[in-house]
Amino acid sequence: MGNKTRWIGLLILIVVIAAGGIYLLLGGGQEPVTLRGYVGGEKIGLLEDPEVQETLEREYQITLDYARAGSLDMVTADHTGRDFLFPSSQTALEYYQQVCGAPVKSQIIFNTPIVLYTHVPVLDAFQERGLVTERDGCYYMDLAGLVAEIEVGTTWADLGLPELYGTVAVNTTDPVRSNSGNMFAGLLANVLCGEVADEENVDAILPRLRAIFEKLGYMEASSSDLFDQFLKTGMGAKPIIAAYENQLLEFAVENPEDWEQLKDDIVMIYPTPTVWSSHIYIAMDEAGTAGIDALLDPEIQRLAWEKHGFRTDVSGTDSDNGQFGVDHIAPSITQVAAMPSYATMEKIVAALS
C-alpha cells in the first residue's frame, strides 16, 4: 500500500511539473510587466484601443505606460524610469543615437505617409489652378507648383477664395519639435533643391525655406493637436495642413457620426512627392525590447491598419480600405522621396529654430 501511494504521489508530481512546463512554454508563467516611455500623439488612439491593450496583456503580459511627446522633444526629455521611445521617424532615431548613443534595440513598427488635408472649396480652387489632379479616384498635389505659389505670395483671393485671409500657406507642426512638421520641412527642402537635399545643396535654399515657415506664425507641437484644431476651427483658420494619412482614417473609424457630418467637406490630398513617416520603437533598456515583438504581433498589426490607419506589412493595405468610409484613399503609395540625412536635417532645424 505504501509503495502504491508513493507511485501515485510521484505520478501526480510528474503531471504537475509537466503542466507547469507547458504553462511556462505557452507564456502563462511570464511575469506581468509595465513598460514606460514616450510616444507621438498620433499613436495614442492605437495604444488606448482596448483590443490592443487586451492583446498585449493576454499574449505578452505587457502594459504600456506612456506620456505624449513630440518625436524630437522625446529624445532630449528626462528618460529616468523610461524603457522606450516611440517616435514617428528614423530621423528621431538618428537624433537619439547622436544624443544618447546606440539604443539597445530599435524596429520600425508601421508606416504612414505625409498627406495634405483641406476643404472642398480649397480643393476646387487648387484644381482650377492646375495644382491638384485626380487619378483613379485619388487627389494628388503638385508640390513644386504649390511651393511656387507660396513663394510669390499668391493670396487666397487670387485663387478665388476672398473669404480666406492672407497668402497661401500650409499649416504644419513645429519642425523643431514635432515629426510631421520636421518631415514636411525636409520634403519642402527637397522640392526647393530639385533633388534630395544634402549638406552641400541645402545651404542655398535655407533662406527660402525659412521664409515659408515664418508665414505660419504659431505652430502646434503635436500632430494630434494640429489635426484636432483643423477639424474644429474650420476653413478660415487653417485652410490646408500637412499631417499623417492615418489621422483621418482613425478619426473616421472612432467617430463615425462626426465623420458623417464632415465627410462632404474634408478632403485628403497626396503630395507628389511625399515621404514615409516610419514609426520606430526605440528600446532604451533590455526590458523595453519586449515591446517590439508585442507590437509586431499580427493581431496588433491588423488592428493598427483596420482601426487606426497605419500601413503595415500584414494587413492587405494595398487593397482593403473600405472599412474607413473615407473616399480618395490611395491603394498604394508611390512617388515617395527619401528624407534628407540627419546631418542635413540638423541644418534645416537650426535654420528654422
Legacy VTK file of the C-alpha trace (Angstrom):
# vtk DataFile Version 3.0
C-alpha trace
ASCII
DATASET POLYDATA
POINTS 353 float
0.000 0.000 0.000
2.833 2.304 0.884
4.578 1.661 -2.472
1.338 2.234 -4.354
0.789 5.537 -2.553
4.306 6.641 -3.341
3.859 5.798 -7.027
0.585 7.729 -7.158
2.253 10.675 -5.472
5.147 10.519 -7.925
2.789 10.426 -10.891
0.872 13.428 -9.567
4.153 15.275 -9.105
5.201 14.462 -12.677
1.843 15.669 -14.033
2.080 18.903 -12.058
5.646 19.529 -13.273
4.664 18.769 -16.871
1.624 21.043 -16.670
3.773 23.783 -15.211
6.280 23.342 -18.013
3.566 23.621 -20.653
2.179 26.701 -18.897
5.580 28.341 -18.926
6.206 27.291 -22.537
2.973 28.980 -23.597
3.940 32.144 -21.781
1.428 31.761 -18.957
4.141 31.924 -16.343
5.620 35.143 -17.644
5.542 37.889 -15.053
3.371 40.873 -15.997
5.500 43.893 -16.823
4.768 47.570 -17.292
6.915 49.322 -19.907
7.192 53.093 -19.568
8.068 55.511 -22.336
7.191 58.436 -24.584
5.023 58.183 -27.700
3.978 60.516 -30.507
0.451 61.868 -30.079
-0.774 60.322 -33.353
-0.352 56.833 -31.800
-2.341 57.484 -28.610
-5.569 56.200 -30.189
-3.903 52.910 -31.085
-2.324 52.411 -27.666
-5.596 53.247 -25.900
-7.534 50.762 -28.048
-8.986 48.127 -25.647
-8.358 45.364 -28.204
-4.696 46.361 -28.496
-4.293 46.564 -24.731
-6.011 43.208 -24.241
-3.754 41.519 -26.818
-0.622 42.965 -25.209
-1.703 41.779 -21.783
-3.014 38.352 -22.834
-0.268 37.331 -25.231
2.738 39.173 -23.811
1.772 40.173 -20.242
2.744 43.744 -21.155
1.110 47.014 -20.151
2.354 50.212 -21.771
2.531 53.311 -19.606
3.332 56.356 -21.723
3.399 60.107 -21.911
2.807 62.051 -25.119
5.753 63.961 -26.562
6.890 65.307 -29.915
9.197 62.945 -31.772
12.203 65.216 -31.374
11.293 66.505 -27.916
11.203 62.969 -26.509
14.845 62.398 -27.404
16.004 65.143 -25.042
13.317 64.583 -22.393
14.090 63.067 -18.978
14.487 59.317 -19.576
14.586 58.360 -15.895
12.412 55.283 -15.398
11.624 55.040 -19.111
12.099 51.854 -21.118
11.245 53.025 -24.626
10.598 55.858 -27.041
8.069 55.540 -29.871
8.632 58.469 -32.264
7.442 58.799 -35.839
10.587 58.786 -37.933
14.045 57.385 -38.398
15.313 60.953 -38.117
14.347 60.767 -34.441
16.346 57.541 -34.151
19.407 59.217 -35.673
18.919 62.121 -33.277
18.707 59.675 -30.368
21.909 57.958 -31.480
23.717 61.282 -31.540
22.410 62.446 -28.164
22.218 59.180 -26.228
24.261 56.629 -28.164
23.084 53.386 -29.705
19.794 52.052 -28.315
19.552 48.502 -27.019
17.291 47.720 -29.991
15.062 49.531 -32.475
12.471 48.462 -35.040
10.035 50.075 -37.475
6.542 49.004 -36.353
4.421 50.570 -39.120
4.373 53.460 -41.601
2.132 56.273 -42.735
2.701 58.869 -45.475
2.613 62.620 -45.039
-0.546 64.000 -46.680
-2.366 67.304 -47.009
-5.831 67.922 -45.562
-8.068 70.664 -46.865
-11.691 71.602 -47.537
-13.691 71.115 -50.724
-13.719 74.817 -51.756
-9.917 74.927 -51.396
-9.593 71.686 -53.349
-11.743 73.138 -56.116
-9.552 76.254 -56.236
-6.379 74.177 -56.414
-7.847 72.061 -59.223
-8.857 75.177 -61.133
-5.263 76.420 -60.747
-3.906 73.127 -62.075
-2.160 72.272 -58.811
-4.291 69.235 -57.923
-5.166 66.411 -60.276
-7.392 63.394 -59.741
-6.159 59.944 -60.720
-8.012 56.696 -60.026
-10.231 58.444 -57.525
-7.344 59.952 -55.514
-6.170 63.574 -55.345
-2.517 64.498 -55.915
-0.867 67.858 -55.277
1.925 69.204 -57.465
4.081 70.185 -54.505
6.585 72.145 -56.568
3.714 74.173 -58.026
2.261 74.794 -54.559
5.631 75.947 -53.242
5.932 78.353 -56.180
2.561 79.897 -55.284
3.624 80.248 -51.657
6.925 81.872 -52.564
5.436 84.507 -54.879
2.877 85.430 -52.230
-0.260 84.261 -54.023
-3.270 85.192 -51.896
-6.293 83.033 -51.294
-8.276 85.758 -53.031
-6.080 85.246 -56.109
-7.300 81.633 -56.106
-10.929 82.747 -55.994
-11.325 82.421 -52.224
-11.711 86.024 -50.976
-13.312 84.755 -47.761
-9.884 83.416 -46.673
-7.372 85.814 -45.170
-3.787 86.305 -46.311
-1.480 84.376 -48.596
-1.430 80.686 -49.434
0.340 78.636 -46.756
0.340 75.073 -45.448
-0.039 74.864 -41.688
2.126 72.260 -40.014
3.540 71.384 -36.627
6.715 72.994 -35.324
9.526 71.324 -37.334
11.925 71.856 -34.432
9.768 69.837 -32.037
7.414 67.563 -33.934
7.999 64.913 -36.553
5.249 65.739 -39.056
6.465 69.342 -39.305
10.054 68.156 -39.435
9.286 65.763 -42.278
7.301 68.362 -44.197
10.253 70.741 -43.854
12.528 68.044 -45.268
10.078 67.451 -48.106
9.944 71.172 -48.924
13.748 71.307 -48.856
13.809 68.520 -51.445
11.386 70.450 -53.650
13.378 73.675 -53.344
16.629 71.848 -54.178
15.077 69.973 -57.089
16.513 66.749 -55.638
17.045 65.190 -52.228
18.525 67.938 -50.085
22.017 67.231 -48.763
24.660 69.004 -46.713
26.079 70.718 -49.787
22.979 71.926 -51.619
20.741 72.747 -48.654
22.521 75.945 -47.582
21.430 77.767 -50.731
17.723 77.172 -50.101
17.588 77.690 -46.323
16.574 81.394 -46.564
13.672 80.419 -48.843
12.621 77.591 -46.519
12.784 79.900 -43.505
10.601 82.455 -45.290
7.936 79.805 -45.947
7.746 78.802 -42.284
7.889 82.366 -40.979
4.493 82.967 -42.597
2.877 80.359 -40.350
3.187 82.118 -37.000
2.450 79.859 -34.022
2.843 76.158 -34.783
1.490 73.273 -32.695
3.995 70.936 -31.042
1.853 67.842 -31.641
0.412 66.343 -34.818
-2.720 65.299 -32.960
-3.278 68.854 -31.685
-2.857 70.292 -35.188
-5.312 67.813 -36.698
-7.814 68.428 -33.913
-7.623 72.186 -34.461
-8.015 71.709 -38.214
-11.273 69.838 -37.673
-12.616 72.209 -35.030
-11.703 75.652 -36.341
-12.843 75.260 -39.930
-11.592 76.512 -43.259
-10.997 80.096 -42.181
-8.386 79.281 -39.540
-6.437 76.514 -41.268
-7.344 76.136 -44.949
-4.757 73.370 -45.517
-2.479 71.384 -43.224
0.261 68.776 -43.563
-0.245 65.757 -41.314
-0.355 61.945 -41.334
-2.653 59.839 -43.509
-3.647 57.631 -40.589
-5.123 60.538 -38.616
-8.206 60.937 -40.799
-8.666 57.178 -41.211
-8.572 56.659 -37.449
-10.897 59.598 -36.831
-13.479 58.202 -39.263
-13.454 54.795 -37.544
-13.557 56.149 -33.996
-16.037 58.976 -34.650
-18.423 57.723 -37.351
-21.197 60.207 -36.515
-18.819 63.173 -36.587
-17.267 61.920 -39.804
-20.713 61.652 -41.367
-21.077 65.402 -40.749
-17.605 66.262 -42.056
-17.020 63.873 -44.943
-18.519 66.151 -47.595
-16.114 68.937 -46.612
-12.773 67.381 -45.570
-10.502 66.093 -48.349
-7.196 64.221 -48.271
-4.584 65.063 -50.916
-1.344 63.163 -51.523
1.579 65.495 -52.231
3.846 64.468 -55.076
6.338 63.632 -53.973
5.568 62.599 -50.411
7.656 60.954 -47.695
7.016 57.977 -45.447
6.774 58.514 -41.730
8.254 55.358 -40.197
7.017 54.846 -36.658
10.011 53.333 -34.956
10.156 51.793 -31.485
13.383 52.506 -29.604
14.173 50.210 -26.673
16.397 52.036 -24.210
16.924 49.024 -21.921
16.537 45.248 -22.041
13.037 45.380 -20.567
11.964 47.714 -23.334
12.878 45.218 -26.060
9.814 43.121 -25.187
7.649 45.848 -26.681
8.998 45.221 -30.186
7.747 41.642 -30.586
4.493 42.597 -28.897
3.736 45.485 -31.254
4.675 43.356 -34.275
2.090 40.750 -33.267
-0.103 40.032 -36.341
-3.281 40.862 -34.445
-1.952 44.249 -33.350
-0.649 44.941 -36.853
-4.118 44.146 -38.223
-5.769 46.474 -35.713
-3.191 49.162 -36.488
-4.443 49.286 -40.085
-8.132 48.434 -39.815
-8.960 50.737 -36.889
-6.124 53.286 -36.853
-4.973 53.643 -40.465
-1.282 52.757 -40.058
0.054 50.877 -43.079
1.580 47.533 -42.106
3.037 44.500 -43.828
0.325 42.044 -42.823
-2.997 43.785 -43.300
-3.595 43.926 -47.041
-3.396 47.703 -47.012
-2.891 47.864 -50.782
-6.474 46.804 -51.406
-8.568 46.821 -48.225
-9.692 50.286 -47.151
-13.483 50.174 -47.315
-13.854 49.933 -43.540
-12.906 53.579 -43.092
-15.758 55.138 -45.039
-13.234 57.664 -46.372
-13.085 58.423 -50.080
-9.950 59.011 -52.137
-7.557 56.706 -50.204
-4.594 55.695 -52.355
-4.389 51.883 -52.561
-0.609 52.149 -52.580
1.817 54.990 -52.007
4.024 55.874 -54.968
6.221 58.860 -55.852
7.951 58.749 -52.472
11.082 60.834 -51.911
13.859 59.978 -49.497
14.158 62.201 -46.457
17.342 64.282 -46.217
20.040 62.808 -43.984
20.092 63.612 -40.288
23.079 65.932 -40.780
21.107 67.844 -43.423
18.023 67.962 -41.206
20.200 69.403 -38.438
20.945 72.342 -40.711
17.277 72.716 -41.567
16.191 72.619 -37.915
18.887 75.136 -36.971
17.653 77.497 -39.697
14.058 77.196 -38.512
14.778 77.491 -34.786
LINES 1 354
353 0 1 2 3 4 5 6 7 8 9 10 11 12 13 14 15 16 17 18 19 20 21 22 23 24 25 26 27 28 29 30 31 32 33 34 35 36 37 38 39 40 41 42 43 44 45 46 47 48 49 50 51 52 53 54 55 56 57 58 59 60 61 62 63 64 65 66 67 68 69 70 71 72 73 74 75 76 77 78 79 80 81 82 83 84 85 86 87 88 89 90 91 92 93 94 95 96 97 98 99 100 101 102 103 104 105 106 107 108 109 110 111 112 113 114 115 116 117 118 119 120 121 122 123 124 125 126 127 128 129 130 131 132 133 134 135 136 137 138 139 140 141 142 143 144 145 146 147 148 149 150 151 152 153 154 155 156 157 158 159 160 161 162 163 164 165 166 167 168 169 170 171 172 173 174 175 176 177 178 179 180 181 182 183 184 185 186 187 188 189 190 191 192 193 194 195 196 197 198 199 200 201 202 203 204 205 206 207 208 209 210 211 212 213 214 215 216 217 218 219 220 221 222 223 224 225 226 227 228 229 230 231 232 233 234 235 236 237 238 239 240 241 242 243 244 245 246 247 248 249 250 251 252 253 254 255 256 257 258 259 260 261 262 263 264 265 266 267 268 269 270 271 272 273 274 275 276 277 278 279 280 281 282 283 284 285 286 287 288 289 290 291 292 293 294 295 296 297 298 299 300 301 302 303 304 305 306 307 308 309 310 311 312 313 314 315 316 317 318 319 320 321 322 323 324 325 326 327 328 329 330 331 332 333 334 335 336 337 338 339 340 341 342 343 344 345 346 347 348 349 350 351 352
